Every structure is written in structure tokens, then in C-alpha cells.
Amino acid sequence: MDFGDSHRRSITNALRYTEETLGTVEAALMSQGRLNVLHRIEDDLTPAQKEKICDCIHTIRSIIASLKDTLSLEVHAIPLSRVIAGAASALWVTLTETEPKRLTRYGPVPEEISTALGPDLERLIVQVHELQAIVAHR
């Protein structure tokens, strides 16, 4: 099917976003029992609800696949290393913004917070750099 690049890009982006969001929903459904420290998803759904959600996701993906074929939409492949590098970069920004010297924008930082947070925050940043280094050396 022949239509403009702007339309194709808009449609592709909307469907890609839909598909990525479905992945987030699936990950949430599968996260039960994952041992996060500060973030937990509490399962308040019945098995029947989960099954219906999975059925909806399957149907939505089928519709997206059909549209991909009908409209000749291109698959956008992203290397896993790039996904991890991007996530690590975003983490680095978040963690460095949490350094005690930067927290002063919210007021004076108590010394005990600096002492407790500083060294472990630095260890977190080092590990994020390690993630970046791992995917950079393929």
C-alpha cells in the first residue's frame, strides 16, 4: 500500500508504542515473586482476569501483525546492547542527580545522609558504568 512517509511513521510509532506497552503489561503480569527491594507490584488480579488480559494482548498483537502486513510497515530492530546502554545512561543521570552535593538544591543535606548515601551511591554508579562497559565491548 502506498502512502506518505509521515503517515507511515506516525502509524508505525503508534503501533510500536502499543506493542512496547503490551510488553510492559506482560512483564508486570510475570513479575510475581521477583525480589525487588524498593518496588513491588502487588497482584490483585484473579487467574481469570490474567487469562483475559493475556487473550487481549494476543488479539492486539495479531491485529498489529495484520496491519504490519497490510500497510507494509517496517520492523524496527534495536540491538539489545543499545537498549541496555540507553537504560544505563538514564540510570547514571538519575543516580548522579542523587549525589549529596546535588541534593543541596533541596536545602542543606545532613551530614549523616551524605555519609550513609555517598559511598553506596558511588558503588551504584560504578556498577552502572560496568553495565555500559560490558555492552560496549561486544
KETOR-276660 format. One record per residue: x, z, y of N, C-alpha, C, CB in turn; residue number from 1. Coordinates in pm, whole numbers. Glycine has a CB too. Layout:
      nx      nz      ny     cax     caz     cay      cx      cz      cy     cbx     cbz     cby  pos
       X       Z       Y       X       Z       Y       X       Z       Y       X       Z       Y  NUM
...
This chain:
      nx      nz      ny     cax     caz     cay      cx      cz      cy     cbx     cbz     cby  pos
      85       0    -116       0       0       0      90       0     124     -97     122      -1    1
      56     -82     221     138     -98     339      75     -28     459     161    -245     369    2
     147      67     515     105     133     638     228     186     710       4     246     610    3
     211     230     832     323     267     918     405     385     869     273     298    1052    4
     532     386     911     624     493     873     577     629     924     763     463     925    5
     521     633    1044     476     761    1099     364     819    1013     428     744    1244    6
     271     735     971     163     781     884     219     826     749      57     670     864    7
     308     745     695     368     777     564     442     911     572     465     664     519    8
     519     929     679     595    1054     696     501    1174     709     687    1045     820    9
     396    1158     787     301    1268     807     231    1305     677     197    1229     912   10
     186    1206     605     118    1231     477     215    1295     378      60    1098     418   11
     334    1238     369     434    1291     275     468    1435     308     562    1205     278   12
     488    1465     436     522    1603     476     410    1700     443     554    1609     625   13
     286    1659     468     172    1747     437     162    1773     288      40    1685     488   14
     180    1671     208     170    1687      62     291    1764       8     159    1550      -7   15
     409    1740      65     528    1814      23     511    1962      56     654    1757      92   16
     460    1992     174     436    2131     213     334    2196     118     386    2140     360   17
     231    2120      86     130    2171      -9     195    2204    -142      17    2067     -29   18
     279    2114    -189     345    2135    -318     441    2254    -313     420    2009    -360   19
     517    2268    -204     608    2382    -190     531    2513    -185     693    2367     -63   20
     417    2513    -117     335    2633    -107     279    2670    -245     221    2613      -6   21
     242    2570    -322     196    2597    -458     307    2664    -539     150    2466    -528   22
     430    2621    -518     543    2684    -586     557    2830    -547     672    2610    -553   23
     532    2860    -421     536    2999    -374     426    3081    -443     520    3006    -221   24
     307    3022    -453     197    3092    -520     231    3115    -667      65    3011    -507   25
     285    3013    -733     325    3029    -874     431    3137    -890     377    2896    -930   26
     529    3138    -800     634    3240    -807     574    3379    -791     741    3216    -698   27
     475    3393    -702     408    3521    -684     333    3561    -811     310    3515    -564   28
     268    3465    -874     197    3494    -998     292    3539   -1109     118    3372   -1044   29
     413    3484   -1108     510    3513   -1213     597    3635   -1180     599    3393   -1236   30
     584    3690   -1059     677    3793   -1013     650    3930   -1072     672    3802    -866   31
     546    3944   -1148     513    4074   -1204     631    4126   -1285     386    4066   -1291   32
     671    4248   -1254     780    4309   -1328     916    4281   -1268     777    4263   -1469   33
     924    4191   -1169    1053    4166   -1105    1092    4291   -1028    1048    4039   -1011   34
    1215    4328   -1040    1261    4453    -981    1318    4431    -841    1365    4518   -1071   35
    1231    4417    -745    1275    4414    -606    1283    4557    -555    1178    4328    -518   36
    1367    4578    -457    1388    4711    -404    1292    4741    -289    1531    4727    -358   37
    1281    4649    -193    1200    4674     -74    1078    4584     -62    1285    4658      48   38
    1058    4499    -158     946    4405    -153     882    4399    -291     993    4263    -107   39
     754    4422    -293     683    4419    -421     548    4352    -400     665    4563    -479   40
     512    4268    -494     379    4209    -492     296    4286    -594     382    4054    -525   41
     190    4346    -546     104    4423    -635      -2    4331    -693      38    4542    -560   42
      -9    4332    -822    -101    4243    -893    -242    4303    -890     -55    4221   -1039   43
    -328    4241    -812    -467    4288    -804    -565    4183    -858    -503    4321    -658   44
    -512    4088    -935    -596    3981    -990    -623    4006   -1138    -530    3844    -971   45
    -739    3961   -1181    -772    3968   -1323    -707    3850   -1394    -928    3968   -1345   46
    -691    3860   -1526    -639    3745   -1600    -724    3619   -1579    -631    3778   -1749   47
    -855    3636   -1568    -943    3520   -1546    -914    3455   -1410   -1091    3562   -1555   48
    -892    3536   -1308    -859    3482   -1176    -727    3406   -1179    -854    3594   -1071   49
    -630    3463   -1247    -499    3398   -1257    -511    3264   -1329    -399    3489   -1331   50
    -591    3261   -1432    -610    3136   -1506    -676    3030   -1417    -695    3160   -1633   51
    -776    3072   -1340    -842    2978   -1249    -746    2929   -1141    -965    3044   -1184   52
    -662    3017   -1091    -563    2978    -991    -467    2875   -1050    -484    3101    -939   53
    -420    2899   -1171    -331    2804   -1237    -400    2670   -1259    -282    2860   -1372   54
    -527    2673   -1294    -603    2549   -1310    -613    2474   -1178    -744    2579   -1364   55
    -638    2547   -1068    -645    2484    -935    -511    2421    -899    -686    2589    -828   56
    -403    2493    -924    -269    2442    -894    -244    2314    -972    -160    2548    -926   57
    -279    2315   -1099    -261    2195   -1182    -342    2077   -1126    -304    2224   -1329   58
    -466    2104   -1086    -551    1999   -1030    -493    1946    -899    -695    2052   -1007   59
    -449    2036    -814    -390    1994    -686    -267    1908    -710    -354    2117    -599   60
    -182    1950    -802     -62    1871    -833     -99    1733    -889      27    1946    -933   61
    -204    1728    -969    -249    1599   -1023    -296    1506    -911    -363    1620   -1125   62
    -367    1562    -815    -413    1482    -700    -294    1434    -619    -510    1565    -611   63
    -196    1521    -597     -76    1482    -523      -3    1370    -596      18    1604    -503   64
       8    1382    -728      75    1278    -807       1    1144    -795      84    1320    -955   65
    -130    1151    -798    -210    1030    -784    -189     966    -647    -359    1061    -805   66
    -189    1049    -542    -166     998    -407     -25     940    -393    -187    1109    -303   67
      71    1005    -455     209     954    -452     213     811    -506     304    1045    -534   68
     146     788    -618     145     655    -679      63     556    -596      89     662    -821   69
     -55     598    -555    -145     510    -480     -83     467    -347    -278     579    -455   70
     -19     561    -278      35     534    -145     185     499    -148      13     653     -56   71
     241     493    -268     384     462    -285     472     556    -201     413     315    -246   72
     447     684    -216     524     784    -143     655     812    -216     443     914    -124   73
     760     834    -140     891     859    -199     911    1006    -232    1001     812    -106   74
     983    1029    -340    1020    1165    -379    1141    1206    -296    1050    1175    -534   75
    1137    1324    -240    1248    1377    -162    1322    1476    -250    1198    1444     -28   76
    1439    1437    -296    1518    1524    -384    1620    1600    -299    1589    1441    -496   77
    1625    1731    -318    1720    1815    -246    1810    1882    -350    1646    1923    -157   78
    1940    1868    -336    2030    1936    -430    2011    2087    -424    2177    1899    -400   79
    2013    2151    -539    1998    2296    -546    2103    2365    -460    2009    2343    -692   80
    2224    2310    -459    2330    2371    -378    2291    2375    -230    2462    2294    -396   81
    2222    2272    -184    2180    2268     -44    2070    2371     -16    2130    2127      -7   82
    1981    2388    -112    1875    2489     -97    1937    2628     -87    1775    2483    -218   83
    2031    2656    -175    2096    2788    -176    2180    2806     -50    2185    2804    -301   84
    2253    2703      -8    2334    2713     114    2245    2738     236    2417    2584     134   85
    2132    2672     243    2040    2693     355    1984    2833     357    1927    2593     350   86
    1946    2881     239    1893    3017     230    2001    3119     267    1839    3046      88   87
    2123    3096     221    2232    3187     252    2262    3188     402    2359    3148     174   88
    2254    3072     466    2276    3066     611    2170    3146     686    2276    2920     660   89
    2045    3132     644    1937    3208     708    1956    3358     685    1799    3163     653   90
    2000    3395     566    2026    3537     538    2139    3589     626    2061    3556     390   91
    2244    3509     641    2357    3550     723    2310    3581     866    2465    3441     725   92
    2229    3494     922    2178    3516    1057    2100    3646    1064    2089    3397    1102   93
    2010    3667     968    1928    3788     967    2014    3913     954    1827    3782     852   94
    2111    3909     864    2195    4026     842    2285    4055     962    2280    4007     717   95
    2343    3952    1022    2430    3977    1137    2351    4029    1256    2506    3850    1176   96
    2225    3989    1266    2139    4041    1374    2103    4188    1351    2011    3957    1385   97
    2131    4239    1232    2101    4378    1198    2224    4467    1211    2044    4387    1057   98
    2338    4409    1247    2459    4490    1266    2434    4594    1375    2581    4400    1303   99
    2488    4715    1358    2463    4822    1456    2493    4780    1600    2547    4942    1421  100
    2599    4703    1622    2632    4664    1760    2524    4574    1820    2768    4592    1763  101
    2451    4502    1736    2344    4415    1786    2211    4489    1798    2328    4294    1694  102
    2198    4599    1725    2075    4677    1733    2061    4751    1865    2069    4776    1619  103
    2169    4752    1943    2163    4822    2072    2062    4759    2166    2301    4823    2138  104
    2022    4636    2141    1919    4573    2226    1786    4647    2216    1900    4426    2187  105
    1772    4730    2114    1651    4811    2099    1672    4954    2150    1607    4814    1953  106
    1786    4979    2204    1819    5111    2252    1945    5161    2183    1703    5208    2229  107
    1992    5279    2223    2113    5335    2161    2094    5354    2010    2150    5469    2227  108
    2198    5317    1936    2194    5331    1790    2261    5462    1754    2263    5210    1718  109
    2188    5552    1688    2250    5680    1648    2372    5656    1559    2147    5770    1574  110
    2474    5734    1580    2599    5718    1504    2575    5725    1353    2698    5827    1545  111
    2484    5812    1310    2459    5823    1165    2401    5694    1107    2363    5941    1137  112
    2325    5619    1188    2273    5489    1143    2389    5390    1131    2165    5435    1241  113
    2475    5388    1232    2592    5299    1228    2680    5330    1109    2674    5311    1357  114
    2701    5457    1084    2786    5499     972    2723    5463     838    2811    5649     978  115
    2593    5485     826    2525    5457     699    2504    5307     677    2390    5528     695  116
    2473    5235     783    2437    5093     771    2558    5002     772    2344    5054     883  117
    2651    5026     862    2762    4935     886    2836    4886     762    2858    5000     973  118
    2895    4975     683    2974    4930     568    2891    4853     463    3040    5050     503  119
    2771    4901     434    2690    4831     335    2639    4698     387    2572    4918     292  120
    2609    4692     515    2567    4566     574    2682    4465     567    2522    4587     721  121
    2802    4512     592    2919    4423     580    2935    4374     436    3047    4496     625  122
    2910    4459     340    2917    4418     198    2811    4313     168    2899    4540     105  123
    2691    4329     225    2586    4229     207    2629    4094     266    2455    4276     273  124
    2686    4098     384    2730    3975     449    2840    3907     367    2781    4004     592  125
    2931    3985     313    3036    3929     227    2974    3860     106    3134    4040     182  126
    2873    3922      46    2809    3861     -71    2736    3733     -34    2712    3960    -134  127
    2675    3729      84    2609    3607     129    2713    3497     149    2531    3631     261  128
    2829    3532     205    2937    3434     218    2982    3387      80    3056    3495     295  129
    2983    3475     -15    3019    3438    -153    2920    3336    -209    3023    3564    -244  130
    2791    3358    -184    2691    3258    -226    2723    3122    -166    2550    3303    -185  131
    2753    3121     -36    2786    2996      31    2910    2931     -29    2807    3020     181  132
    3011    3011     -59    3134    2958    -117    3112    2901    -256    3240    3066    -123  133
    3030    2968    -334    3003    2922    -470    2941    2782    -468    2909    3021    -542  134
    2841    2762    -383    2774    2631    -381    2854    2526    -308    2637    2644    -317  135
    2949    2569    -224    3034    2472    -153    3139    2411    -245    3103    2539     -33  136
    3176    2484    -350    3281    2438    -443    3219    2387    -572    3381    2552    -473  137
    3163    2267    -564    3100    2210    -684    3197    2123    -757    2976    2130    -647  138
